[in-house]
Amino acid sequence: MTFYRVTMAGGLRRESGVALIFVLLIFTIIVVVATRMATRLYHNTEKYSRYLQFVQAKHYALGAEEYVALLLEEDKKKDKQQGQLIDHWFESWADAGADNSFSVADGEITIQVLDDQGRFNLNQLADAKNREILEAAIRLFSNEKIDPRLAYRIRDWINAEQAAEASGAGNNLYLTSSPPYKEGNTLLASVSELNLLQILTPEEYERLLPHVTVLPDSQAGLNVNTITAEVFRSLSDQLSESDSTSFISERGREGFSNIQIFLQHPLLKGKVSQASIEKLRLDVKSRFFSVYVQAVYRDVTFYLHSRLSRDDNGKVMVVGRELDVSPNWVAALRKSVR
């Protein structure tokens, strides 16, 4: 009788141990599932929070773009009232956020504006009959220690019917590449297309960036009130580096009211002809501008490059946007021309 009671007690203890193991196993599973659910919820919440911050930073950047557009429209309106259509580096649009940041709720906005017609428009090379444009491009590249054959390759790349010259390239060069590709046969859409021409080193490309641009209008020339020293020097082979530096420092805060006054500048006498001025399409006003924005909201930084076009009536429209673009040379260029 005693032996029977001992056996039952041992069996009960074993059953209790098994039950406890099952309880612990279930509890462990619940903890693991709950942990995963909590982690996933945290990640989803964090992801959504970052998305909302990104959207807010983006809207800050777009607001800055609109602000500059309004400044450009006001500038055109003011010029018409004064009867003097000019653009220079000391107008309100150029000072928008210059060297400063605007404080906004939980963030800040930094704006830098460039006159795109202060740099050499590579799409002007689409005019295969304009020898002055080609020669100016060759001088610009040579002065920057860049192979001048780049000018011919750009012209060949743009012109579908232009036969490749000895200094150019032609489709054969690109079709033998890996992977193969063909010439654009249209205006350049981005300066980065220069990397497809197989002539620039990465260092040369970076060195050239502050001095060139690609505009959607091949007839858009240079604004003498905003051109850089390097672009000014490319106007004639008789202009020296010291001439270009002196020109920038002597250009003044008001700019040239017309091209005739520009031609009377002592540095230009006998060096740039009236015919060259016309073929180089020099002017004292601009249509195209670039806006570089850095918008910070909490932990998110949003970079935006917008290209604006202003028509003769003063209406400004966006013709292109690039995201995550913040070149270091923009601030240096602004400092060099002001």
C-alpha positions in Angstrom: 0.0 0.0 0.0 2.8 2.4 0.8 4.6 1.5 -2.4 1.5 2.5 -4.5 1.4 6.0 -2.9 5.0 6.7 -3.7 4.6 5.8 -7.3 1.6 8.1 -7.8 3.5 11.0 -6.2 6.4 10.6 -8.6 4.1 10.5 -11.6 2.4 13.7 -10.5 5.7 15.4 -10.1 6.7 14.3 -13.6 3.4 15.6 -15.1 3.8 18.9 -13.3 7.3 19.3 -14.8 6.1 18.6 -18.3 3.3 21.1 -17.9 5.7 23.7 -16.6 7.9 23.2 -19.6 5.0 23.7 -21.9 4.0 26.9 -20.1 7.6 28.2 -20.4 7.7 27.3 -24.1 4.4 29.1 -24.8 5.6 32.1 -22.8 8.8 32.2 -24.8 6.9 32.0 -28.0 4.7 34.9 -26.9 7.7 37.0 -25.9 9.4 36.4 -29.2 6.3 37.2 -31.2 5.6 40.3 -29.1 9.2 41.5 -29.5 9.1 41.1 -33.2 5.8 42.9 -33.4 7.2 45.7 -31.2 10.3 45.9 -33.3 8.4 46.0 -36.6 6.0 48.6 -35.2 9.0 50.7 -34.1 10.7 50.4 -37.6 7.4 51.2 -39.4 6.8 54.2 -37.1 10.4 55.4 -37.6 10.2 54.9 -41.4 7.0 56.8 -41.6 8.4 59.5 -39.3 11.4 59.9 -41.6 9.2 60.0 -44.6 7.1 62.8 -43.1 10.4 64.7 -42.3 11.5 64.1 -45.9 8.2 65.5 -47.3 8.4 68.5 -45.1 12.1 69.2 -46.1 11.1 68.8 -49.7 8.3 71.4 -49.3 10.7 73.8 -47.6 13.0 73.4 -50.7 10.1 74.0 -53.1 9.1 77.0 -51.1 12.6 78.4 -51.5 12.4 77.8 -55.2 9.1 79.7 -55.4 10.6 82.5 -53.4 13.4 83.0 -55.9 10.9 82.9 -58.8 9.0 85.7 -57.1 12.2 87.7 -56.7 13.0 87.3 -60.4 9.5 88.3 -61.4 9.7 91.4 -59.2 13.1 92.2 -60.7 11.8 92.1 -64.2 8.8 94.3 -63.2 11.2 96.8 -61.6 13.5 96.9 -64.7 10.5 97.6 -66.9 9.4 100.5 -64.7 12.9 101.9 -64.8 13.2 101.3 -68.6 16.5 99.4 -68.1 16.5 95.6 -68.7 19.7 94.4 -67.0 20.7 91.6 -64.6 23.8 91.6 -62.4 25.1 90.0 -59.2 23.9 92.7 -56.8 20.2 92.5 -57.5 17.7 91.0 -55.0 17.5 87.6 -56.7 21.3 87.1 -56.4 21.2 88.1 -52.7 18.4 85.6 -51.8 19.8 83.8 -48.8 23.4 84.7 -49.8 25.8 83.4 -47.2 22.9 83.0 -44.7 20.3 80.5 -43.7 16.6 81.1 -43.1 15.3 79.7 -39.8 12.1 77.8 -40.2 10.1 75.5 -37.8 12.4 72.7 -36.7 14.9 73.5 -39.5 16.6 75.9 -41.8 16.9 76.7 -45.5 20.0 77.8 -47.4 19.6 79.3 -50.9 22.3 80.0 -53.5 21.3 81.5 -56.9 23.4 81.5 -60.1 22.8 83.3 -63.4 23.2 80.4 -65.8 24.1 82.8 -68.6 27.2 83.8 -66.7 28.7 80.5 -67.8 29.4 79.1 -71.3 26.3 77.5 -72.8 27.7 74.4 -74.5 24.6 74.0 -76.5 25.6 77.0 -78.5 27.9 74.7 -80.3 24.8 73.3 -82.1 25.3 76.1 -84.6 27.9 74.4 -86.7 28.4 77.5 -88.9 29.3 79.8 -86.0 33.0 79.8 -85.9 33.3 82.4 -83.1 31.4 80.1 -80.7 33.6 77.2 -81.5 36.8 79.3 -81.1 35.5 80.7 -77.7 34.9 77.1 -76.5 38.4 76.1 -77.6 40.0 79.1 -75.8 38.0 78.3 -72.6 39.1 74.6 -72.6 42.7 75.5 -73.4 42.9 78.1 -70.6 41.6 75.4 -68.2 44.3 73.0 -69.4 41.7 70.8 -71.1 42.1 69.1 -74.5 40.5 71.6 -77.0 39.3 68.7 -79.1 36.4 68.6 -76.6 34.8 71.5 -78.4 34.6 69.4 -81.7 33.4 66.3 -79.9 30.6 68.3 -78.3 29.6 69.8 -81.7 29.6 66.3 -83.3 27.6 64.9 -80.4 24.9 67.5 -80.7 24.6 67.7 -84.5 23.0 64.7 -86.2 24.0 65.9 -89.7 27.4 67.2 -88.8 30.1 65.0 -90.3 32.8 64.2 -87.7 35.9 66.3 -88.2 39.4 65.0 -87.6 39.3 66.7 -84.1 35.9 65.2 -83.4 34.9 61.6 -82.9 31.7 60.2 -84.5 29.7 57.2 -83.7 32.5 54.7 -84.5 34.3 55.7 -81.3 31.2 55.2 -79.1 29.9 52.0 -80.8 33.2 50.2 -80.0 32.8 51.0 -76.3 31.5 48.5 -73.7 28.6 48.8 -73.6 28.2 50.5 -77.0 26.2 53.7 -77.4 25.5 56.3 -80.1 25.9 60.1 -80.2 23.0 62.1 -78.7 22.2 64.0 -81.9 20.3 66.6 -79.9 21.0 69.3 -77.4 22.8 68.3 -74.3 20.4 67.8 -71.4 23.1 67.7 -68.7 26.7 68.7 -68.3 27.3 65.1 -67.1 27.0 64.0 -70.7 30.5 65.3 -71.2 31.7 62.1 -69.5 30.4 60.1 -72.5 32.7 61.9 -74.9 35.8 59.9 -73.7 38.1 62.8 -73.5 37.8 64.3 -70.0 39.5 62.9 -66.9 37.4 63.1 -63.6 39.7 65.9 -62.4 39.2 67.9 -65.6 35.5 67.4 -65.5 35.3 68.8 -62.0 37.6 71.7 -63.0 35.3 72.6 -65.9 32.0 72.5 -64.1 32.0 76.0 -62.7 32.5 77.6 -66.1 30.0 75.7 -68.4 26.3 74.9 -68.5 23.8 73.4 -70.9 20.6 75.4 -71.5 17.5 74.2 -73.4 17.9 77.1 -75.8 21.0 77.0 -78.1 20.6 80.7 -78.8 21.0 81.7 -75.1 24.3 83.5 -74.9 26.3 85.2 -72.2 25.4 88.0 -69.9 28.5 90.3 -69.6 27.3 91.5 -66.2 27.5 88.0 -64.7 30.2 86.1 -66.7 33.0 84.5 -64.7 36.6 85.6 -65.2 37.4 82.4 -67.1 34.5 82.9 -69.5 35.4 86.6 -70.1 38.9 85.5 -71.0 37.5 83.1 -73.6 36.0 86.0 -75.6 39.3 86.8 -77.3 42.8 85.2 -77.5 44.2 88.7 -76.8 42.7 88.7 -73.2 45.1 87.6 -70.5 44.4 86.1 -67.0 45.2 89.5 -65.4 42.7 91.2 -67.8 39.9 88.8 -66.7 40.7 89.3 -63.0 40.7 93.1 -63.5 37.5 93.1 -65.4 35.6 91.3 -62.6 36.9 93.6 -59.9 36.1 96.7 -62.1 32.7 95.6 -63.3 31.0 97.4 -60.4 27.8 96.8 -58.6 25.4 98.2 -61.2 26.6 96.3 -64.2 26.7 97.5 -67.9 23.4 99.0 -69.1 24.1 98.0 -72.7 26.6 96.2 -74.8 28.0 99.4 -76.3 29.2 100.6 -72.9 30.7 97.1 -72.3 32.7 97.5 -75.5 34.1 100.8 -74.3 35.8 99.1 -71.4 39.5 99.8 -71.6 40.4 96.1 -71.4 38.3 95.4 -74.5 39.4 98.1 -76.9 40.9 96.5 -80.0 40.5 93.0 -78.6 36.9 92.1 -79.3 35.1 93.2 -82.4 31.5 94.2 -82.9 31.0 91.2 -85.2 32.4 88.8 -82.6 30.1 90.3 -80.0 27.0 89.6 -82.2 28.0 86.1 -83.0 28.9 85.3 -79.4 25.4 86.6 -78.5 26.5 88.8 -75.7 23.8 90.6 -73.7 23.3 92.5 -70.4 20.2 90.5 -69.3 19.4 86.8 -68.6 16.6 84.3 -69.0 18.0 81.3 -67.2 18.9 80.9 -63.6 19.8 78.1 -61.2 18.7 77.8 -57.6 20.6 75.5 -55.3 18.7 74.8 -52.0 19.6 73.0 -48.9 16.5 72.4 -46.7 16.9 70.9 -43.3 14.0 69.6 -41.2 14.8 67.8 -38.0 17.1 64.9 -39.0 16.5 65.2 -42.7 18.5 67.3 -45.2 17.0 67.8 -48.7 19.1 69.1 -51.6 17.4 70.6 -54.7 18.8 72.2 -57.9 16.1 74.0 -59.9 16.5 75.7 -63.3 14.2 78.6 -63.8 13.4 80.4 -67.1 12.0 83.9 -67.2 10.3 85.2 -70.3 10.1 88.7 -71.7 6.9 89.4 -69.8 8.7 88.4 -66.5 6.8 85.1 -66.0 9.1 82.5 -64.4 8.7 78.8 -64.9 10.6 75.7 -63.8 12.3 74.0 -66.7 14.2 71.3 -64.8 14.9 69.9 -61.3 17.7 67.7 -59.9 17.5 66.1 -56.5 20.4 65.5 -54.1 22.6 68.0 -55.9 24.8 70.3 -53.8 28.1 71.1 -55.7 30.9 72.6 -53.6 31.9 75.0 -56.4 28.7 77.1 -56.3 29.7 79.1 -53.2 33.2 79.6 -54.6 31.8 80.8 -58.0 29.5 83.3 -56.3 32.3 84.7 -54.2 34.6 85.0 -57.3 32.1 87.2 -59.3 30.8 89.5 -56.6 
